[in-house]
Amino acid sequence: MNTVIDYTITEEDKKRFDTDGYWISPKLIDDDTIERLRAAHERVWTRKYDGFGLPMHHYHPSDNPLAIRKFDNGWWINDEVRSVVTDRNLGKMASELLGEDHIRLWHDQVIYKPGTNGQETTAGNVGWHQDYGYWRVSSTPNMVTVWIALQDTDLSNGAMMTILGSHKWGAVEGSDTFFEQDMGKLKAKFATRDWVEEPCILKAGQASFHHALTFHGSGPNVSSDPRLSVVAHLMPGHTYYRESRQRHDNLRYLSARPVPGMKFDNEEYFPTLYSK
């Protein structure tokens, strides 16, 4: 049973994605699924896991309650997250946007941005970065991130912002800057060409699909409520390990001794979402 609606990408959707580096979907999940995923957040952060597995990462700084929290591969230990990030219809949309025949899950993220209730702080900022800045062990940058909002999301609660057309800049050195919170400093570093910021304004259940080379980041959540999201990072089925100075934890799920050229095709860790 699919938890994500079956939506066919239009020519206009594809054009927007190719031109701007991102596209905003219609509402993909219903209100009941949204509520289940919000409850899944509570379970994830209190370490109540489904099954007997262990998480990949559990980034939850204890010294600052206003800092962003990020959990990688939530699908391993939460059934609600799994049902969404491995959904065939999500893979089908990614296939149509990327122009690829086969889509696998690279990994997912469960992200919690606390509300500051008006308090000024940069603790919840996500620095301007390219996702591929972290993924250079993968043979292709033709990957996509699906950021699913679990509440109405705008600039007041820390909406993601994209830099229009930045996916055409290629892989920029030093773009693995998710945790750097000085947005102005990062802009000065990366804005070496036209820098046009556009916020991703989403209703609950909508998603932003952005290319792995698209620069994006987010500012503070000054509302009184946390900003919750579930994120799926998706790759073409032909993706293989490319030798790189950068390392990624996904390599340990490829092999105990990975060798360049090995495909990320182990269904246990990189499940197929869609294949034509």
C-alpha positions as CSV (number, residue, x, y, z in Angstrom):
1,M,0.0,0.0,0.0
2,N,1.4,3.4,-1.0
3,T,1.5,6.3,1.5
4,V,2.5,8.8,-1.1
5,I,0.0,9.9,-3.8
6,D,0.6,8.8,-7.4
7,Y,1.4,12.0,-9.2
8,T,2.8,12.2,-12.8
9,I,5.4,14.9,-13.3
10,T,4.3,17.4,-16.0
11,E,6.5,19.1,-18.6
12,E,6.1,22.3,-16.7
13,D,7.3,20.5,-13.4
14,K,10.3,19.1,-15.2
15,K,11.1,22.5,-16.8
16,R,11.0,24.2,-13.4
17,F,13.3,21.5,-11.8
18,D,15.8,21.7,-14.7
19,T,15.8,25.6,-14.7
20,D,15.7,26.4,-11.0
21,G,17.2,23.2,-9.4
22,Y,14.1,22.4,-7.4
23,W,10.4,21.8,-7.7
24,I,7.5,22.0,-5.1
25,S,5.0,19.1,-5.3
26,P,1.3,19.1,-4.6
27,K,0.3,17.6,-1.3
28,L,1.8,14.1,-1.3
29,I,0.6,12.6,2.0
30,D,-2.7,12.8,3.7
31,D,-3.5,14.3,7.1
32,D,-3.5,11.0,8.9
33,T,0.0,10.2,7.5
34,I,1.2,13.6,8.6
35,E,0.0,13.0,12.1
36,R,1.7,9.5,12.2
37,L,4.9,11.0,11.0
38,R,4.7,13.8,13.7
39,A,4.2,11.0,16.3
40,A,7.2,9.2,14.7
41,H,9.3,12.2,15.5
42,E,8.5,11.9,19.2
43,R,9.4,8.2,19.2
44,V,12.6,8.8,17.3
45,W,13.9,11.5,19.7
46,T,12.9,9.4,22.8
47,R,14.7,6.3,21.3
48,K,11.6,4.2,20.9
49,Y,12.5,2.0,17.9
50,D,10.5,-0.4,15.8
51,G,12.3,-3.7,15.4
52,F,15.6,-4.6,16.8
53,G,18.0,-2.6,14.7
54,L,20.2,0.4,15.7
55,P,20.3,3.8,14.1
56,M,23.0,5.1,11.7
57,H,23.3,8.5,13.4
58,H,21.4,10.3,16.2
59,Y,22.6,13.9,16.0
60,H,21.0,15.5,19.0
61,P,23.2,18.1,20.8
62,S,22.4,18.1,24.5
63,D,24.0,21.4,25.4
64,N,21.7,23.6,23.4
65,P,17.9,22.9,23.3
66,L,17.5,25.3,20.3
67,A,20.0,23.5,18.1
68,I,18.8,21.5,15.1
69,R,18.4,17.8,15.5
70,K,19.1,15.3,12.7
71,F,18.6,11.6,12.6
72,D,20.0,9.6,9.6
73,N,18.3,6.4,8.2
74,G,15.2,6.7,10.3
75,W,13.7,4.0,8.0
76,W,15.8,1.4,9.8
77,I,14.1,1.9,13.1
78,N,10.7,3.6,12.4
79,D,7.9,2.0,10.4
80,E,6.1,5.2,9.5
81,V,9.3,6.8,8.2
82,R,10.0,3.6,6.2
83,S,6.6,3.6,4.6
84,V,7.2,7.1,3.1
85,V,10.9,7.2,2.2
86,T,10.7,3.8,0.4
87,D,7.4,4.6,-1.3
88,R,7.3,3.7,-5.0
89,N,5.5,6.8,-6.0
90,L,8.2,9.0,-4.5
91,G,10.7,7.0,-6.6
92,K,8.6,7.5,-9.7
93,M,8.6,11.3,-9.3
94,A,12.3,11.3,-8.8
95,S,12.8,9.1,-11.9
96,E,10.8,11.5,-14.0
97,L,12.6,14.6,-12.6
98,L,16.1,13.2,-13.0
99,G,15.5,11.4,-16.2
100,E,16.6,8.0,-14.7
101,D,15.0,4.6,-15.1
102,H,15.8,3.2,-11.7
103,I,15.7,4.9,-8.3
104,R,17.1,3.7,-5.0
105,L,17.2,5.2,-1.5
106,W,20.6,6.7,-0.7
107,H,19.5,7.5,2.9
108,D,16.9,9.4,4.8
109,Q,16.9,12.1,7.5
110,V,14.4,13.0,10.2
111,I,15.0,16.7,11.0
112,Y,13.7,18.7,14.0
113,K,14.2,22.4,14.1
114,P,13.1,23.8,17.6
115,G,11.0,26.9,17.8
116,T,12.7,29.8,19.6
117,N,9.5,31.7,20.4
118,G,11.0,34.9,19.1
119,Q,14.4,34.4,20.7
120,E,17.3,35.5,18.3
121,T,19.8,32.7,17.8
122,T,21.6,31.0,14.9
123,A,21.6,27.6,16.6
124,G,18.9,26.2,14.3
125,N,20.4,27.6,11.1
126,V,21.3,25.2,8.3
127,G,24.3,26.7,6.4
128,W,24.3,27.1,2.6
129,H,25.5,23.8,1.2
130,Q,25.2,21.3,-1.6
131,D,24.0,17.8,-0.6
132,Y,26.6,16.4,-3.1
133,G,29.3,18.1,-1.0
134,Y,28.8,15.2,1.4
135,W,28.2,12.5,-1.3
136,R,31.2,12.7,-3.6
137,V,31.9,9.0,-3.1
138,S,28.8,8.5,-5.4
139,S,29.6,8.3,-9.1
140,T,26.9,10.8,-10.1
141,P,25.6,14.1,-8.8
142,N,22.3,13.4,-10.5
143,M,20.6,12.7,-7.2
144,V,17.6,14.4,-5.6
145,T,16.5,15.3,-2.1
146,V,12.8,15.1,-1.2
147,W,12.1,17.4,1.8
148,I,8.6,16.7,3.2
149,A,6.9,19.3,5.4
150,L,4.9,18.0,8.4
151,Q,3.4,21.4,9.1
152,D,2.8,24.6,7.0
153,T,6.3,25.9,6.5
154,D,7.4,29.5,5.7
155,L,10.2,31.8,6.7
156,S,8.8,32.4,10.1
157,N,9.5,28.7,11.1
158,G,12.7,28.2,9.2
159,A,11.7,27.3,5.7
160,M,14.4,26.0,3.4
161,M,15.7,28.5,0.9
162,T,17.3,27.6,-2.5
163,I,19.7,29.4,-4.8
164,L,18.0,29.4,-8.1
165,G,20.0,27.7,-10.9
166,S,22.9,26.9,-8.6
167,H,22.7,23.2,-9.6
168,K,24.3,24.3,-12.9
169,W,27.5,25.4,-11.1
170,G,28.7,21.9,-10.7
171,A,30.2,20.4,-7.5
172,V,31.7,23.4,-5.6
173,E,34.7,22.7,-3.4
174,G,34.0,23.0,0.3
175,S,30.2,22.9,0.0
176,D,29.8,20.4,2.9
177,T,28.7,23.2,5.2
178,F,25.3,22.1,6.6
179,F,26.4,22.7,10.2
180,E,28.0,26.1,9.6
181,Q,25.5,28.6,10.9
182,D,26.9,32.0,9.7
183,M,24.8,32.4,6.6
184,G,26.4,35.7,5.6
185,K,29.9,34.2,5.8
186,L,28.9,31.3,3.6
187,K,27.2,33.6,1.1
188,A,30.4,35.6,0.8
189,K,32.2,32.3,0.1
190,F,29.9,30.8,-2.4
191,A,28.2,33.8,-4.1
192,T,30.7,34.1,-6.9
193,R,27.9,34.4,-9.6
194,D,24.3,35.3,-9.6
195,W,22.9,34.6,-6.1
196,V,19.1,34.5,-6.1
197,E,17.5,33.2,-2.9
198,E,14.0,31.7,-3.1
199,P,12.1,30.3,0.0
200,C,10.3,26.9,-0.3
201,I,6.9,27.8,1.1
202,L,5.1,24.5,1.7
203,K,1.8,23.4,3.1
204,A,1.8,20.4,5.4
205,G,2.2,17.3,3.2
206,Q,3.9,19.1,0.3
207,A,7.5,18.4,-0.6
208,S,10.4,20.2,-2.1
209,F,12.5,18.1,-4.6
210,H,15.9,19.7,-5.0
211,H,18.9,18.6,-7.1
212,A,21.9,17.3,-5.2
213,L,24.0,20.3,-6.6
214,T,21.4,23.0,-5.6
215,F,22.7,25.3,-2.9
216,H,20.2,25.6,-0.1
217,G,20.0,26.4,3.6
218,S,17.6,27.7,6.2
219,G,17.4,30.4,8.9
220,P,15.9,30.4,12.4
221,N,12.5,29.0,13.5
222,V,11.2,32.0,15.5
223,S,7.8,30.4,16.0
224,S,6.7,28.7,19.2
225,D,6.5,25.3,17.6
226,P,9.2,23.0,16.2
227,R,9.6,22.6,12.5
228,L,9.4,18.9,11.6
229,S,10.3,17.2,8.4
230,V,11.1,13.8,6.9
231,V,13.7,13.8,4.1
232,A,14.5,11.1,1.4
233,H,17.8,11.3,-0.5
234,L,17.4,9.3,-3.7
235,M,19.9,8.1,-6.3
236,P,19.9,6.4,-9.8
237,G,20.1,2.7,-9.7
238,H,23.4,2.7,-11.5
239,T,25.3,4.7,-8.9
240,Y,28.6,3.2,-7.8
241,Y,31.4,4.0,-5.5
242,R,33.8,6.7,-6.9
243,E,37.2,7.2,-5.2
244,S,37.2,10.5,-3.5
245,R,39.1,12.4,-0.7
246,Q,35.7,12.7,1.0
247,R,34.3,9.7,2.8
248,H,30.7,8.8,3.6
249,D,29.3,6.4,6.1
250,N,27.3,4.7,3.4
251,L,30.5,3.0,2.3
252,R,30.4,0.7,5.3
253,Y,27.1,-0.7,4.0
254,L,28.6,-1.3,0.6
255,S,31.3,-3.6,1.8
256,A,33.7,-4.2,4.6
257,R,36.5,-3.3,2.2
258,P,34.8,-1.2,-0.6
259,V,36.5,-0.9,-3.9
260,P,35.8,1.9,-6.4
261,G,33.4,0.7,-9.1
262,M,31.2,-1.2,-6.6
263,K,27.5,-0.4,-7.1
264,F,25.3,0.8,-4.3
265,D,22.8,-2.0,-5.1
266,N,22.5,-3.9,-1.9
267,E,18.7,-4.0,-1.4
268,E,19.0,-4.3,2.3
269,Y,20.6,-0.9,2.7
270,F,19.8,0.8,-0.6
271,P,16.3,-0.4,-1.5
272,T,14.8,0.1,-4.9
273,L,11.8,2.5,-4.9
274,Y,11.1,2.5,-8.6
275,S,12.2,0.8,-11.8
276,K,10.7,1.3,-15.2
